[in-house]
Amino acid sequence: MRKIRFDFNNMFGFSVGSTHGVADADIRSLKNGIARAHSHLRRVLAGKTNRVNLGLEWAMLPYQDPRTIQAIQRLGNEIAAKFDNVISLGIGGSYLGLKAAQDALAPAYYNEFPSGRKGRPRIYFEGNNLDPETLSVLLKNLDPKKTFVVVISKSGETTETKAAFLLVQRWLKRRVGARYGRQVVAVTDPSSGTLRSIVKAESAADPKSFRSLPLLKGVGGRYSEFNMGLLHLAVIGIDINEVLAGARSMARRCSSPGLFKNPAYLYAALAVIQYRRKRKPITILMPFSEGLKSTADWYCQLLAESTGKKFARKVVIKPSGLEQWVPDKSSVKNVGRTPIATRGTNDLHSVQQNNIEGENDKVVTFIRVEKFSHDLRIPRNAGFLSGKYYGRLLSLAQEATEWALVREKRPNCAIIMPEVSAFHWGELIYFFEMATACEGELLGINAFDQPGVEGYKNYMYYKLRKPGLPPDVAALIRQHPLRKKPSLVI
């Protein structure tokens, strides 16, 4: 089977000039850093305790027990056979990963046309925002007796998902009755948390109520598509084994220490050189595929949460040999590239103007698809477009965009997918995850925590008077109130 390929030519000086392109000397200067990153990642990945404690267990997800995968596939098929609709509640990776998978691997307009779904249920994503309009419309129009609910939350306390679940739970209970819990699956922490407590109580009273799947220890939300996203794949009829086979294939490629043999390492190295030495803090991911736009959205979360960090990482080696990563508050870094999700060709008529003539502070990564499952041919007698296939036009548009960027000395690279299949999408997701892990190593930060996300959560909890908020957090909020001048509200 053909595999994803990577074209890095336009990141180098021979293509975009020495001022904006990477030179051989830049690569040589990063050689030791790559060697250290490889050695450290391999050492951490070698032991389960380190993987789990530090948040790298995601790297093992492609190698899950086949019996576990079979059980999830059966559960997904069971849900699909009995229900017309599924409401999927989750935020962050618990939404973006699922949406990316569905848009990439299910037919376009999946919810609208039964022929595309092939008898599978419609999927509605909620619990990812606090806008009341969408959920209220959904609950007014869906039949609760024909609707299944999947709620994904590690703790059960994330405000957006918890609020949505409370409303959906009441809606089901009122219209379905005492056995409403048979229409719920919770994907949550295997042993603790509010949602796990609900599962234990409900399933104790009725074993068929509130069935659950575990969010595995050591797998952060943005790295968890191959964990929490598997049931969703099964429900919409995707072969989970094919997705994981693609991920395993990429994992093997990304285990090589050789920079020019390991696409994840080379992508990370070039990105860091462009960011730190060429002053290009913005990264634009532009798939030339409508179905991959949501994958670009997912990557924005992956990169922003993983590498946008205030403090350097301090590695503490315990006597047992286990590692502990702590923020080094004596070393303020404030690093991290800013990701932007776009798509070709639509955004060639908007963002591309800035890419070409705006500040040269960006790197563009294209995703080009070589073969589409459903291509269209333009009728004859249509001038220069006569007889041309849409897929060929899209490929040419990507090539033309690449040429326009190179002409203006704007660095870019391309990920080339033979087709958007379950296997190749699994490859793509794992590639981005390992590339981000390597980028974190090169930047000297912890790519697997997200302390900056807690700020808004704590402020909301304080204002909502949630019990159990640490006193020091409450004191910090009181000490730093929002200041508003009436004259500046016009």
Residue pairs with C-beta under 8 A, 6 or more apart in sequence:
1 423
2 418
3 249
3 253
3 418
3 424
3 427
4 250
4 263
4 415
4 416
4 417
4 418
4 424
4 427
4 428
4 431
5 415
5 416
6 263
6 266
6 267
6 413
6 414
6 415
6 416
7 413
7 414
7 416
8 266
8 267
8 270
8 413
9 15
9 413
10 16
10 402
10 405
10 406
10 411
10 412
10 413
10 414
11 21
11 22
11 270
11 274
11 363
11 411
11 412
11 413
12 21
12 22
12 23
13 20
13 21
13 22
13 23
14 21
15 21
15 406
15 411
16 405
16 406
16 409
16 410
16 411
17 409
19 278
19 409
20 278
20 280
20 360
20 409
20 410
20 411
21 278
21 409
21 411
22 270
22 273
22 274
22 278
22 411
26 273
26 277
27 259
27 269
27 273
30 269
30 272
30 273
30 442
31 259
33 269
33 441
33 442
34 259
34 265
34 269
34 438
34 442
35 257
36 441
37 265
37 268
37 438
37 441
37 442
38 257
38 262
38 265
40 441
41 56
41 437
41 438
41 441
42 255
43 50
44 50
44 51
44 54
44 56
44 323
45 51
45 56
45 59
45 60
47 322
48 57
49 322
50 56
50 322
50 323
51 57
51 59
51 60
51 218
52 217
52 218
53 218
53 322
53 323
53 324
54 218
54 323
54 325
54 448
55 218
55 219
55 220
55 223
55 448
55 449
56 218
56 437
56 448
57 216
57 217
57 218
57 219
58 218
58 219
58 220
58 223
58 224
58 226
58 227
58 433
59 251
59 433
59 434
59 437
61 216
61 219
61 224
61 226
61 227
61 244
61 247
62 226
62 244
62 245
62 247
62 248
62 251
62 426
62 430
63 248
64 226
64 244
66 241
69 230
69 240
69 241
69 244
72 213
72 230
72 231
72 234
72 240
73 234
73 240
74 234
75 185
75 211
75 213
75 231
75 234
76 231
76 232
76 233
76 234
76 235
76 236
77 234
79 86
79 121
79 148
79 185
79 235
80 119
80 120
80 121
80 234
80 235
80 236
80 237
82 148
83 121
83 146
83 147
83 148
83 183
84 121
84 122
84 143
84 146
84 147
85 121
85 122
85 123
85 124
85 142
85 143
85 146
85 147
85 148
86 121
86 122
86 123
86 124
86 147
86 148
86 149
86 150
86 235
87 124
87 126
87 138
87 142
87 147
87 148
87 149
87 150
87 168
88 95
88 98
88 123
88 124
88 125
88 126
88 127
88 150
88 152
88 232
89 126
89 127
89 149
89 150
89 151
89 152
89 153
89 161
89 164
89 165
89 168
90 98
90 125
90 127
90 128
90 151
90 152
90 153
90 161
90 187
90 228
91 127
91 128
91 129
91 158
91 160
91 161
92 128
92 221
92 222
92 301
92 305
93 220
93 221
93 222
93 223
93 224
93 225
93 228
93 298
93 301
93 302
94 152
94 153
94 161
94 187
94 221
94 224
94 228
95 125
95 127
95 128
96 222
96 294
96 297
96 298
96 301
97 222
97 224
97 225
97 228
97 229
97 298
98 123
98 125
98 225
98 229
98 232
99 125
99 294
99 297
99 298
100 225
100 294
100 295
100 297
100 298
100 429
101 225
101 229
101 232
101 233
101 238
101 243
101 425
102 110
102 123
102 232
102 236
102 294
103 290
103 291
103 292
103 293
103 294
103 295
104 291
104 292
104 294
104 295
104 420
104 425
105 233
105 236
105 238
105 243
105 291
105 420
105 421
105 422
105 425
106 116
106 117
106 236
106 237
106 238
107 113
107 116
107 117
108 116
108 290
108 291
109 116
110 116
110 117
110 122
110 123
110 236
111 117
111 122
111 123
111 124
117 236
117 237
118 237
120 235
120 236
120 237
121 148
121 235
123 232
123 235
123 236
124 138
124 142
126 134
126 135
126 138
126 164
126 168
127 151
127 160
127 161
127 163
127 164
127 165
128 160
128 161
129 160
130 159
130 160
130 163
135 164
135 167
135 168
139 167
139 168
139 171
144 171
144 172
144 175
144 176
144 180
144 183
145 175
145 176
147 172
147 183
148 183
148 184
148 185
149 165
149 168
149 169
149 172
149 183
149 184
149 185
150 184
150 185
150 186
150 187
150 231
150 232
150 235
151 161
151 165
151 168
151 184
151 185
151 186
151 187
151 188
151 195
152 161
152 186
152 187
152 188
152 215
152 228
153 161
153 162
153 165
153 186
153 187
153 188
153 193
153 195
154 188
154 189
154 193
154 215
154 221
155 188
155 189
155 193
155 194
155 195
156 162
156 188
156 193
156 194
156 195
156 196
156 197
156 198
157 193
157 194
158 457
159 457
159 460
159 461
162 194
169 180
169 184
172 180
172 183
172 184
173 180
176 183
179 206
179 208
179 209
181 202
181 203
181 206
181 208
181 209
181 210
182 206
182 208
182 209
184 209
184 210
184 211
185 210
185 211
185 212
185 213
185 231
186 195
186 196
186 198
186 199
186 210
186 211
186 212
186 213
187 212
187 213
187 214
187 215
187 228
187 231
188 195
188 196
188 199
188 212
188 214
188 215
189 195
189 196
189 214
189 215
190 196
190 214
190 215
190 216
190 217
196 212
198 210
199 210
199 212
202 209
202 210
203 209
203 210
203 211
203 212
213 228
213 230
213 231
215 224
215 227
215 228
216 224
216 227
219 227
220 448
220 449
220 450
221 228
222 298
222 301
222 302
222 305
222 306
223 302
223 433
223 448
225 298
225 429
226 243
226 244
226 247
226 426
226 429
226 430
230 240
233 240
233 243
234 240
238 422
239 422
242 421
242 422
242 423
242 426
243 422
243 423
243 425
243 426
244 426
245 423
245 426
246 421
246 422
246 423
246 424
246 425
246 426
246 427
246 428
246 430
247 426
247 427
247 429
247 430
249 423
249 426
249 427
250 426
250 427
250 428
250 430
250 431
250 434
251 430
251 434
253 261
253 262
253 263
253 264
254 262
254 263
254 264
254 265
254 430
254 431
254 434
255 262
256 262
256 265
259 265
259 266
259 269
260 266
263 431
263 435
264 431
264 434
264 435
264 437
264 438
265 435
265 438
267 413
267 431
267 435
268 435
268 436
268 438
268 439
268 441
268 442
269 438
269 442
270 413
271 283
271 337
271 363
271 435
271 439
272 439
272 442
272 443
274 280
274 363
274 411
275 281
275 337
278 411
279 361
280 360
280 361
280 362
280 363
280 411
281 337
281 338
281 361
282 337
282 338
282 339
282 340
282 361
282 362
282 363
283 303
283 337
283 338
283 339
283 340
283 362
283 363
283 364
283 365
284 339
284 340
284 342
284 351
284 355
284 362
284 363
284 364
284 365
285 296
285 299
285 300
285 339
285 340
285 341
285 342
285 365
285 367
286 296
286 342
286 343
286 344
286 347
286 364
286 365
286 366
286 367
286 401
287 293
287 295
287 296
287 343
287 344
287 366
287 367
287 369
288 343
288 344
288 345
288 366
288 367
288 368
288 369
288 394
288 395
288 397
288 398
289 343
289 367
289 369
289 394
289 420
290 343
291 420
292 343
292 367
292 369
292 420
293 341
293 343
295 367
295 425
295 428
295 429
296 341
296 342
296 343
296 367
297 341
299 339
299 341
299 432
300 339
300 340
300 341
302 432
302 433
302 436
303 336
303 337
303 339
303 436
303 439
304 336
304 338
304 339
305 450
305 453
306 436
306 437
306 439
306 440
306 447
306 448
307 335
307 336
307 337
307 436
307 439
307 440
307 443
307 445
307 447
308 335
308 336
308 452
309 333
309 334
309 335
309 336
309 443
309 445
309 446
309 452
310 327
310 332
310 333
310 334
310 451
310 452
311 327
311 328
311 329
311 331
311 332
311 333
311 445
312 327
312 328
312 331
312 332
312 333
312 444
312 445
313 325
313 326
313 327
313 328
313 440
313 444
313 445
313 446
314 325
314 326
314 327
314 328
315 323
315 324
315 325
316 323
316 324
316 325
316 326
317 323
318 324
325 446
325 449
327 446
327 451
333 443
333 444
333 445
335 443
335 445
336 443
336 445
340 351
342 351
344 366
344 394
344 397
344 398
344 401
345 394
345 397
348 397
348 401
352 401
352 404
355 362
355 364
355 405
355 410
356 404
356 405
356 408
356 410
357 408
360 408
360 409
360 410
362 410
363 411
363 412
363 413
364 405
364 410
364 411
364 412
364 413
365 412
365 413
365 414
365 415
366 398
366 401
366 402
366 412
366 413
366 414
366 415
367 414
367 415
367 417
367 428
368 395
368 398
368 414
368 415
368 416
368 417
369 391
369 394
369 395
369 417
369 419
369 420
370 395
370 416
370 417
370 418
370 419
371 391
371 418
371 419
372 390
372 391
372 419
372 420
373 419
373 420
375 389
375 390
375 391
376 389
376 390
377 387
377 388
377 389
377 390
378 385
378 386
378 387
378 388
378 389
378 390
379 386
379 387
380 386
380 387
385 393
398 414
402 412
402 414
405 411
405 412
406 412
415 428
415 431
417 424
417 428
418 424
436 447
437 447
437 448
439 447
440 446
440 447
440 448
441 447
458 469
458 473
458 477
459 477
461 469
462 469
462 473
462 474
462 477
